[in-house]
Amino acid sequence: MRIVISAMIDLVPGVREQTLRDAQKHIAGTEAEPGCLEYTWTPSFTRPDRIHVFEEWADEGSLKGHFESSHYAAMRDHLQKAGIVAATNRKYLVAAFEPVYDSDGRPRTDFADAPSS
């Protein structure tokens, strides 16, 4: 099963763009880690001091390796220096996933291949 992490980080006013630019080396290092399927940091378009983070990991071992990596420690320290005002983060254990759109281009809410509840 895959693991997805979603986070929102609010920084002190005026530092977000430089913080993201300076974080590129930490992001690139994490993207190269074993089991990292996605690691994206983006500015919010509605909140000028917020960063959205999306991560996807192949398994618990990969995420554990990330939390023990120098990239994780460096990013944590980088954000602390930038000035975190607030942060929320959640991890999700994904039991099933498939495309949102069917072969006719219609969005679907069901999971055709997932076990029924």
VOTORGU-609620 format. One record per residue: residue number from 1; residue in one letter; x, y, z of N, C-alpha, C, O in turn. Coordinates in Angstrom, 2 decimals. Layout:
<recs>
NUM	a	X	Y	Z	X	Y	Z	X	Y	Z	X	Y	Z;
...
</recs>
This chain:
<recs>
1	m	0.83	-1.18	0.00	0.00	0.00	0.00	0.87	1.24	0.00	1.94	1.27	0.62;
2	r	0.42	2.24	-0.69	1.15	3.50	-0.75	0.79	4.41	0.41	-0.25	4.25	1.05;
3	i	1.68	5.36	0.68	1.45	6.36	1.71	1.46	7.74	1.04	2.36	8.05	0.25;
4	v	0.46	8.55	1.36	0.37	9.91	0.85	0.44	10.86	2.04	-0.18	10.63	3.08;
5	i	1.21	11.92	1.89	1.29	12.97	2.91	0.84	14.27	2.28	1.24	14.63	1.17;
6	s	-0.01	14.97	3.01	-0.49	16.29	2.59	-0.21	17.26	3.73	-0.52	16.97	4.89;
7	a	0.37	18.41	3.41	0.69	19.39	4.44	0.48	20.81	3.94	0.54	21.08	2.74;
8	m	0.22	21.70	4.88	0.16	23.13	4.62	1.07	23.80	5.64	0.97	23.54	6.84;
9	i	1.95	24.65	5.16	2.89	25.34	6.03	2.73	26.83	5.81	2.90	27.31	4.69;
10	d	2.41	27.56	6.88	2.32	29.02	6.82	3.60	29.60	7.40	3.99	29.28	8.52;
11	l	4.23	30.46	6.61	5.48	31.10	7.02	5.24	32.55	7.41	4.19	33.12	7.11;
12	v	6.23	33.14	8.07	6.13	34.57	8.37	5.99	35.33	7.05	6.52	34.89	6.03;
13	p	5.30	36.44	7.05	5.05	37.17	5.80	6.34	37.54	5.05	7.34	37.96	5.63;
14	g	6.27	37.35	3.73	7.31	37.81	2.83	8.48	36.88	2.57	9.38	37.25	1.82;
15	v	8.50	35.70	3.16	9.67	34.83	2.99	9.40	33.59	2.13	10.33	32.84	1.82;
16	r	8.16	33.37	1.74	7.80	32.12	1.07	8.60	31.88	-0.21	9.16	30.80	-0.38;
17	e	8.65	32.84	-1.12	9.30	32.61	-2.42	10.78	32.27	-2.26	11.27	31.34	-2.90;
18	q	11.47	33.01	-1.42	12.89	32.73	-1.21	13.08	31.39	-0.49	14.02	30.65	-0.78;
19	t	12.19	31.08	0.42	12.26	29.80	1.13	12.11	28.64	0.15	12.85	27.66	0.24;
20	l	11.17	28.75	-0.78	11.00	27.69	-1.78	12.21	27.60	-2.71	12.65	26.50	-3.04;
21	r	12.75	28.74	-3.13	13.93	28.71	-4.00	15.10	28.04	-3.30	15.79	27.20	-3.88;
22	d	15.32	28.40	-2.04	16.45	27.85	-1.30	16.24	26.38	-0.93	17.20	25.68	-0.60;
23	a	15.01	25.90	-0.99	14.70	24.52	-0.64	14.90	23.55	-1.81	14.82	22.34	-1.61;
24	q	15.17	24.04	-2.99	15.25	23.18	-4.17	16.24	22.04	-4.02	15.98	20.94	-4.49;
25	k	17.39	22.28	-3.39	18.38	21.21	-3.23	17.87	20.11	-2.29	18.17	18.93	-2.49;
26	h	17.09	20.49	-1.27	16.52	19.50	-0.36	15.42	18.70	-1.07	15.31	17.48	-0.89;
27	i	14.63	19.38	-1.87	13.56	18.73	-2.63	14.16	17.74	-3.63	13.71	16.60	-3.72;
28	a	15.15	18.18	-4.37	15.79	17.31	-5.37	16.41	16.08	-4.71	16.33	14.98	-5.24;
29	g	17.03	16.26	-3.55	17.62	15.14	-2.84	16.57	14.12	-2.42	16.78	12.91	-2.53;
30	t	15.44	14.62	-1.93	14.36	13.72	-1.51	13.75	12.99	-2.70	13.45	11.80	-2.61;
31	e	13.58	13.68	-3.81	13.01	13.04	-5.01	13.84	11.84	-5.46	13.32	10.92	-6.08;
32	a	15.13	11.86	-5.16	16.02	10.78	-5.57	16.06	9.63	-4.57	16.71	8.61	-4.82;
33	e	15.38	9.78	-3.44	15.40	8.72	-2.43	14.62	7.49	-2.89	13.63	7.62	-3.62;
34	p	15.05	6.31	-2.47	14.31	5.09	-2.82	12.86	5.15	-2.31	12.62	5.51	-1.15;
35	g	11.92	4.80	-3.16	10.52	4.76	-2.77	9.77	6.06	-2.83	8.57	6.11	-2.56;
36	c	10.46	7.14	-3.19	9.77	8.43	-3.34	9.11	8.47	-4.72	9.79	8.46	-5.74;
37	l	7.79	8.50	-4.72	7.05	8.52	-5.98	6.66	9.95	-6.38	6.52	10.25	-7.57;
38	e	6.50	10.81	-5.39	6.17	12.22	-5.65	6.55	13.03	-4.43	6.35	12.60	-3.30;
39	y	7.11	14.21	-4.67	7.51	15.10	-3.58	7.42	16.52	-4.12	8.35	17.01	-4.76;
40	t	6.29	17.17	-3.87	6.01	18.45	-4.50	5.75	19.53	-3.45	4.96	19.34	-2.53;
41	w	6.42	20.66	-3.61	6.22	21.83	-2.76	5.76	22.97	-3.67	6.46	23.32	-4.62;
42	t	4.60	23.54	-3.38	4.06	24.60	-4.23	3.51	25.75	-3.39	3.02	25.54	-2.28;
43	p	3.59	26.96	-3.94	2.98	28.09	-3.24	1.46	28.05	-3.39	0.95	27.64	-4.43;
44	s	0.77	28.48	-2.37	-0.68	28.62	-2.45	-1.00	29.83	-3.32	-0.32	30.85	-3.25;
45	f	-2.04	29.71	-4.13	-2.45	30.84	-4.95	-3.46	31.73	-4.23	-3.80	32.81	-4.73;
46	t	-3.94	31.30	-3.06	-4.92	32.09	-2.32	-4.38	32.63	-1.01	-4.96	33.56	-0.43;
47	r	-3.28	32.08	-0.52	-2.68	32.54	0.73	-1.21	32.87	0.46	-0.42	31.98	0.18;
48	p	-0.84	34.13	0.55	0.51	34.56	0.13	1.68	33.99	0.93	2.82	34.04	0.47;
49	d	1.43	33.47	2.11	2.53	32.96	2.93	2.46	31.45	3.16	3.16	30.91	4.01;
50	r	1.59	30.76	2.38	1.38	29.32	2.57	2.07	28.50	1.49	2.12	28.88	0.32;
51	i	2.61	27.36	1.92	3.18	26.35	1.03	2.34	25.08	1.18	1.99	24.68	2.29;
52	h	2.02	24.45	0.06	1.35	23.15	0.06	2.39	22.08	-0.26	3.22	22.26	-1.15;
53	v	2.33	20.99	0.46	3.25	19.87	0.25	2.44	18.62	-0.06	1.46	18.32	0.62;
54	f	2.86	17.89	-1.10	2.25	16.61	-1.45	3.37	15.61	-1.62	4.32	15.83	-2.37;
55	e	3.25	14.49	-0.91	4.25	13.43	-1.00	3.55	12.10	-1.24	2.45	11.87	-0.74;
56	e	4.18	11.24	-2.03	3.69	9.88	-2.20	4.87	8.94	-2.07	5.90	9.10	-2.73;
57	w	4.71	7.95	-1.20	5.78	6.99	-0.90	5.32	5.58	-1.21	4.14	5.26	-1.03;
58	a	6.22	4.75	-1.65	5.89	3.38	-2.06	5.46	2.51	-0.88	4.64	1.61	-1.05;
59	d	6.02	2.79	0.31	5.71	1.94	1.47	6.26	2.58	2.74	6.92	3.62	2.68;
60	e	5.98	1.96	3.87	6.43	2.49	5.16	7.95	2.54	5.27	8.50	3.48	5.84;
61	g	8.61	1.54	4.74	10.07	1.52	4.80	10.69	2.70	4.08	11.67	3.28	4.55;
62	s	10.13	3.06	2.93	10.64	4.22	2.18	10.43	5.51	2.96	11.32	6.36	3.01;
63	l	9.26	5.65	3.57	8.99	6.85	4.36	9.90	6.90	5.59	10.39	7.97	5.95;
64	k	10.11	5.76	6.22	11.02	5.70	7.37	12.43	6.13	6.95	13.09	6.90	7.65;
65	g	12.88	5.63	5.80	14.18	6.03	5.29	14.27	7.53	5.06	15.29	8.15	5.34;
66	h	13.20	8.11	4.55	13.17	9.56	4.32	13.29	10.31	5.65	14.07	11.25	5.76;
67	f	12.52	9.88	6.65	12.56	10.57	7.95	13.93	10.46	8.62	14.27	11.27	9.48;
68	e	14.72	9.47	8.22	16.06	9.29	8.77	17.14	9.92	7.88	18.33	9.85	8.20;
69	s	16.73	10.53	6.75	17.70	11.05	5.78	18.19	12.45	6.12	17.56	13.19	6.87;
70	s	19.33	12.78	5.54	19.87	14.13	5.70	19.00	15.17	4.99	18.96	16.33	5.40;
71	h	18.30	14.75	3.93	17.41	15.69	3.22	16.26	16.14	4.11	15.90	17.32	4.14;
72	y	15.69	15.18	4.84	14.59	15.51	5.75	15.07	16.47	6.84	14.42	17.48	7.11;
73	a	16.19	16.17	7.45	16.73	17.02	8.52	17.06	18.41	8.00	16.79	19.41	8.67;
74	a	17.63	18.48	6.81	17.99	19.78	6.24	16.74	20.61	5.93	16.73	21.82	6.17;
75	m	15.69	19.98	5.40	14.46	20.71	5.10	13.80	21.19	6.39	13.33	22.32	6.47;
76	r	13.76	20.34	7.40	13.20	20.73	8.69	13.92	21.96	9.24	13.28	22.91	9.68;
77	d	15.23	21.94	9.23	16.01	23.07	9.73	15.80	24.31	8.88	15.70	25.42	9.40;
78	h	15.73	24.12	7.57	15.51	25.23	6.63	14.18	25.93	6.94	14.12	27.16	6.98;
79	l	13.13	25.15	7.14	11.81	25.73	7.42	11.78	26.42	8.79	11.15	27.47	8.94;
80	q	12.45	25.84	9.76	12.50	26.47	11.08	13.17	27.84	11.00	12.71	28.80	11.63;
81	k	14.24	27.93	10.23	14.93	29.22	10.08	14.08	30.24	9.33	14.16	31.44	9.60;
82	a	13.27	29.76	8.38	12.42	30.67	7.60	11.32	31.27	8.47	10.90	32.41	8.24;
83	g	10.87	30.54	9.47	9.85	31.04	10.37	8.47	30.45	10.11	7.68	31.02	9.36;
84	i	8.20	29.32	10.73	6.89	28.69	10.60	5.92	29.35	11.57	6.19	29.45	12.77;
85	v	4.79	29.80	11.04	3.73	30.39	11.85	2.74	29.31	12.25	2.28	29.26	13.40;
86	a	2.40	28.44	11.31	1.46	27.34	11.56	1.72	26.24	10.54	2.24	26.49	9.45;
87	a	1.36	25.03	10.90	1.51	23.90	9.97	0.50	22.82	10.32	0.23	22.55	11.49;
88	t	-0.03	22.21	9.29	-0.87	21.02	9.46	-0.34	19.97	8.50	0.06	20.28	7.38;
89	n	-0.34	18.73	8.94	0.12	17.65	8.08	-0.60	16.37	8.46	-0.93	16.13	9.62;
90	r	-0.83	15.57	7.43	-1.49	14.29	7.63	-0.88	13.25	6.69	-0.46	13.57	5.58;
91	k	-0.84	12.02	7.17	-0.42	10.91	6.30	-1.61	10.00	6.11	-2.43	9.82	7.01;
92	y	-1.69	9.42	4.92	-2.80	8.55	4.55	-2.23	7.23	4.02	-1.29	7.23	3.22;
93	l	-2.81	6.15	4.46	-2.46	4.84	3.95	-3.46	4.52	2.84	-4.66	4.40	3.10;
94	v	-2.99	4.38	1.62	-3.85	4.22	0.46	-4.05	2.75	0.16	-3.10	2.03	-0.15;
95	a	-5.29	2.30	0.27	-5.61	0.89	0.04	-5.93	0.60	-1.42	-5.71	-0.51	-1.90;
96	a	-6.44	1.60	-2.14	-6.79	1.41	-3.55	-6.62	2.73	-4.28	-6.83	3.80	-3.71;
97	f	-6.23	2.65	-5.54	-6.16	3.85	-6.36	-6.35	3.46	-7.81	-5.98	2.37	-8.24;
98	e	-6.95	4.36	-8.56	-7.15	4.16	-9.99	-7.46	5.51	-10.61	-7.67	6.47	-9.87;
99	p	-7.49	5.63	-11.92	-7.76	6.92	-12.56	-9.11	7.50	-12.16	-10.06	6.76	-11.90;
100	v	-9.19	8.81	-12.11	-10.44	9.51	-11.79	-11.43	9.36	-12.95	-12.63	9.19	-12.73;
101	y	-10.92	9.42	-14.19	-11.79	9.40	-15.37	-11.82	8.03	-16.02	-10.80	7.34	-16.11;
102	d	-13.03	7.63	-16.47	-13.15	6.35	-17.17	-12.74	6.52	-18.63	-12.32	7.60	-19.03;
103	s	-12.85	5.46	-19.41	-12.39	5.49	-20.80	-13.22	6.45	-21.67	-12.78	6.83	-22.76;
104	d	-14.39	6.85	-21.19	-15.21	7.83	-21.92	-14.99	9.25	-21.43	-15.67	10.17	-21.88;
105	g	-14.06	9.45	-20.50	-13.75	10.78	-20.01	-14.66	11.26	-18.88	-14.63	12.44	-18.54;
106	r	-15.45	10.38	-18.31	-16.35	10.76	-17.22	-15.66	10.53	-15.88	-15.01	9.50	-15.68;
107	p	-15.79	11.50	-14.94	-15.22	11.30	-13.61	-16.02	10.25	-12.84	-17.25	10.18	-12.95;
108	r	-15.31	9.45	-12.06	-15.95	8.39	-11.29	-15.64	8.56	-9.80	-14.54	8.98	-9.43;
109	t	-16.61	8.25	-8.98	-16.40	8.28	-7.53	-16.15	6.89	-6.97	-15.62	6.76	-5.87;
110	d	-16.53	5.85	-7.69	-16.36	4.48	-7.20	-14.97	3.96	-7.54	-14.24	4.54	-8.34;
111	f	-14.65	2.86	-6.93	-13.42	2.14	-7.21	-13.82	0.78	-7.76	-14.22	-0.11	-7.01;
112	a	-13.70	0.64	-9.03	-14.15	-0.59	-9.70	-13.42	-1.82	-9.21	-14.02	-2.90	-9.11;
113	d	-12.14	-1.68	-8.91	-11.35	-2.85	-8.52	-11.20	-3.02	-7.01	-10.58	-3.98	-6.55;
114	a	-11.78	-2.08	-6.23	-11.66	-2.18	-4.77	-12.67	-3.17	-4.21	-13.75	-3.34	-4.77;
115	p	-12.30	-3.82	-3.11	-13.27	-4.73	-2.50	-14.49	-3.97	-2.01	-14.36	-2.82	-1.57;
116	s	-15.67	-4.57	-2.06	-16.88	-3.90	-1.57	-16.90	-3.91	-0.06	-16.36	-4.81	0.59;
117	s	-17.53	-2.88	0.49	-17.64	-2.80	1.96	-18.93	-3.41	2.41	-19.20	-3.45	3.61;
</recs>
